[in-house]
Amino acid sequence: MTGAATANPANPPTWPAPSMPGAGAGLAVLVNANAKRGGRRVAVQIARVLPGASVRLTKSPQEIGAWLRVLSPIRAVLAAGGDGSAVALVNALSLLAGEGESLPTMGILPLGTGNGWAHALGAPKLYQCLELLARTPGPLPTRRCSLIEVEGTLAHFAGSGWDAMILDDYKRQLEASKGPSRHFTKSVYGYLSATLLRTAPKVAIFGNPHVVIENLGSEIYAIDNAGRPRPLEGVGPGAVIYDGPVGTASVGTCPEFGYRFKAFPFAERMPGFMSVRAYSRGALSAVTTIPRLWNGEHPLRGMHDWLATHVRMTFSRPVPLQIGGDAHGMRRTIEYRAASRGIGMVDWRRMG
């Protein structure tokens, strides 16, 4: 599990006052015990603000599964952490659910660094989320979210190339930072500095690999210059939709990648489909267009977009793979599918 650090102890979060007994009834909250800061402290505070909730510190997927199996009927289960914690919970819920069985309502309490999925769902700061939960005794408003499946893992985004390299470089930079500089490093500026000072030089030296992207699904859509999905007629299973150099080749069902980076601006355009993106230009071009990339502008020179249900990517050399922000080693060939099941996520914008 990843996800996980809380605010700087020198600037502690504002915690709401304890709620009335039973305010958290029917809620289950998973807190990542591997958090470098505040895992146990945060769990205690959540239990204090939401008396009646089942709050559990866990260190592994096995512990998550064991906890879920003994829960009483719940209104929602929430992951207190980042994208990695949310992905771990989604997969644990999927393992417990029977074939064709719906997954329980899930929510995210933002405790990570980028918090891409939480931001996309409109989550405010942690203490504000807890206040909203404390005063919402009935069913929570939800939003249906599609998922992708890669190598048996469900997630909301995954990819190979620069995105995986940037995440790895960012985490290494964060681990190496100490003292006052850590606060800077653990921010959008740290993410950008890792991109510019670590990832971009490596990409400039080694260049982009070549990739062949094949459509393996029955339907696929291209995104035209106006941002509209256009069906690709006659492009059936096995057809090549892209053959060329690539800096990053990623898929997602969530618009944001973290720090409000709109990596997949078309991700929610068609339920049941995943956004597939390939960026073909070099490192220098990517650096000079960071603001446009960050804001999800379209069209963008070198960016290729599709909405698909199943694709295979074959690279000319091993490339790093990330799933939901976690590194999964190197791959030459990767298949991505739009998962057959989605999940109802707490829609924070409709709370209150």
N, C-alpha and C positions, 0 to 999 in steps of 0.2 A: 504493500500500500504506500501511496505517497500523499502528498497533499498536505499541508499541514502545519505550517507555522503560524503563530498568532502574532499580534502586534508587538513592537519593541517594548520590553518591560519598562523602559523609561517613559513610555507614553501609553499606559495601559488602557484597554478598552473600557468604555462606560457600560456598566452592567445595570440592567433594570432592577427594581426592587423585587423581592420574592412575590410570587403570585399567590392567589387564594389556593388552598388545598384542592388538588384534583384538576388544576388548570391544564396539566399536560396529559390528562387521561387519554388513552388510545394512541399516544405518540411513542415512537421508539427512535432513539437517537444513537447513532454509531459515532464514536469519537476515535480518531486514529491515535493509538497509544505511542506510535513511533514518531510523533511530532517532536521536532527539536525543541520547541518551546510550548509549554502550556497544555500539553495533552491532558494530563490528569487534572490540572487546575481548571481548564475549560470544562471538563466533564462535571466537576463539582459545581461550577457556576450554573451550567445548564440545568442540572438537577435542582438547584436552588430556585431558579426562575420558573421552572416547569415541574412543580411537584406533581407526582402521579405519572410522569413519563418514565419509560424504561430507558436508562442511559447506560451505555456499555462502552468501555475502553477495549479495543481489540488490536492485536498485533499482526494477525495473519488472516487470509481467506478462510482457513479452517475454523478459526475462532468466530468469524462473522457467521458462518454457516451454523455452528453449534448454537449461537445466540438466537438466530432467526428461528430455529426449529422449536425453541421452547417459549416463544412469544405468544401471548394471548392475542385474540383478534385486535387489529390495530386500525386506526384511521390513516396513518401514514408512517413510513419509516424514513428517517432523515440521515444524511451523511454530513457530519461536521468535519470539513476538510477541503481539499482541493479537487481537481478533476480526477486524480488517481484514486482518491478515496471513494468518489462517486462511482467510478468504473468498477472498483472492487465490489461495491454493494450491489450494483446492477447485476453483475455476474453471479454473485451469491444468491440473489433472489431468483435468477433464471434457473439455476441448478435445482432449487427447491420446488419450483413450479412444475406441475405436470404438463404433458403435451397438450397444447391448445389452451392451457389455463392462463388467465390474465395475471400480470404482475401487480402487486399492491402499489398503491400510490406512494411515490417517493419524492423527497425534497432534498435540497442542498443548503446547508448553512455554511456560508463562505468563510473558510479558515485557511485557504491555500495561498499561493503566491499570485498566479494569474487569474484563477477563478473564472475561466471562460464559460463553462456551462451555467454556473450560478448567475453570472452577469446577463447571459442571454435570457434567463428566466426572470430577470428583474429583481434579483435578490438585493436588498439593501445591506447595510452593515449588520454584523452578527447580532448585536444587542437589539437592533430594530426588528430583525427576523423573530427573535424570541418574544418581543412585545406583541407582535402580530399573532404569533401562535398562542400566546397566553390568553388573548381576548377573542379567539376563534374556537368555540367549543364544538361546533358541528363539523360536517364534512369540509375539507379544504378545497378551494378552487384549483383545478388542474388544467394542464395543457398537454395534449398528446404529443409525444416526441418519438420520432423514428430513430432507429439505431443501425449501426453497421456491424458486420461480423467479419473478423479476420483471424484466421488460425484458431477458431473456436472461442475467441474472446469477443464479447459485445462492448461497444464503445460508441462515443459520439463523434470522434474524429481519429484519424490515423494517417500515417504517411511515411514517405521515404525521401531522403535528400536533405536539403537545407533545413527544413523544419525539424527533423530529427537531430541534425547536427547542432542547430541553435539551442534546442532544449537541453542537449547533453552539455554543450559549452556553458550555457547559463547556469546549470546545476553545479558544474565544476567550479565556475567562478564564484558562486554563492558559498560553496564549501570552503573555498580558500580565503574568503573575505572575513575580516575580524574588526572589532571595534566600531568606531563611527562609520567607517566605509560600508559596513554591512547593511545599514539602513538604506544607503544609496543603491547598493547592489541588488537588494531585494525590492526592486521597483521596476517600473517600465524603463527607466534609464539604465538599470543594470541589464535588462533584456537587450536593449539597443546596443550597449557597449559590448556585450558578448557577441552580438551579431557582427558589429563592425571590426572589433579587435581580435576575435578568435575565429569565427566561422568564415567570414569573407576572405581573409588571407589564405585559408586552407583551400577554399573553393577556387580562388584565383590561381593557385599553384597547380592543383590537380585537374581543374576543368570539370565540365559537366559530363556525366555518363550518357549513354544512349539508352532509350527505352522504347519498347513496343507495347502499346496499350491495346488490348483486345476487348471487344464487347462480348460478354458471354450470356447476356440476358436477352429476353424476347423484345424488349422495348428500350430505346435510348433516345435522348433529346440533346440537341446542341443548344447553346445559349446565343441568340443573335446579338447584334450590336446595341439593340434597345433593351436587352436584358430579358427577352421573352424566350421561353422554351420552344424549340422547333423540332418536331419529330424527324428522325433520320430514317427515311424510307429505304428498305432493302439492306439495312445494316443489321444483319441477324447475328446469331451466336457464331463466334469465331472470326468476325470481321475486325480488321485493324482500324482503329479510329485515330491513332497517332503513332508515328514512327519517326523519331528524331531525338535531338539532345534535350535534356531536361535538368533543371536545377532542383526542382521539387515537384513531386507527384503525390498528391494527397487526396483523401476522401473525407467527407464529413456530413453529418446531419444537424449540426449545431453551427450557427453563423459565426460564432466567436471562437478564437483560439486561445485567448488569455490576454489580459490587459486591454480588453476591448479591441483587439486586433480582429477585424472582420475578414478572416481568412476564407470563409465560405459564404459569400453574400447571397447565394442562390440555394442554400441548404434546405430551407423550409418552403421552397416554391411548390414542390409536389410531394405530398405525403407518400411514403412507401418507396421513395427514390433517394439516392444519396448524391451529393454534389461531388463530382470528380474534377480535379484541377491539375493542369500540368503547366509549369512555367519554363519556357525554353531559353530565356536569355541568360547572359552571364552575370557574374557576381557584381561587376561595376554597375551594370544597368539596374540590378535589383537595389543596390545601395542608393542610387540616385532617385529611385522611384519609391522609396520606403513610405513616404506619406500617402501616396496613392494606393499602394498595396495595403497599408494599415487601414485605410478607410473603405476598402473594398470597392474602389472605383472600377467602372466597366464602361467601355472596353479598355483593355490595357495591352499594349504591345507585348507579344510573347506569351500572353496568358490564354490558355485553351480551357473551355468549360463545357461539361456535359452533366446531365442528370441521368443516372443509370441504376440498374438493379444488381449488376454483377459484372465485374471487370477483372482482367488479369494483366499485371504489369511485369514485363521481363526486361531486366537491366543488363547492360554490357559488362558490368562489374558489380561486386557486392556493394550494397548501399545500406545505411542504417535505417532501421524500422522503429517507429514510435507508435504506440497504441494508447490513446487517451493521455498522452504526455509522458508515458513511461517507456524507457528504452527496451527494445526486444532483440538486440543483436543485429547482425548483418544478413541480408537476403539478396538473392539474384532474381527470384520470382515470388510474387505476392498476389493472392486473390482477395478481392474485397466483395462482399455481398451486402445488399440491403437486408437487414435481419427480418425474419418473418413476423416477429413480435415487436411491438413498441411498448412504451411505458407512459403512464400518466404522471407528470411531474408537477409539483406544487408551483402554481403561477403566482409569484409574489406581487405582480402588478395588480392582481384582482383581490388582494388581501386588504383588510383594513376597513 
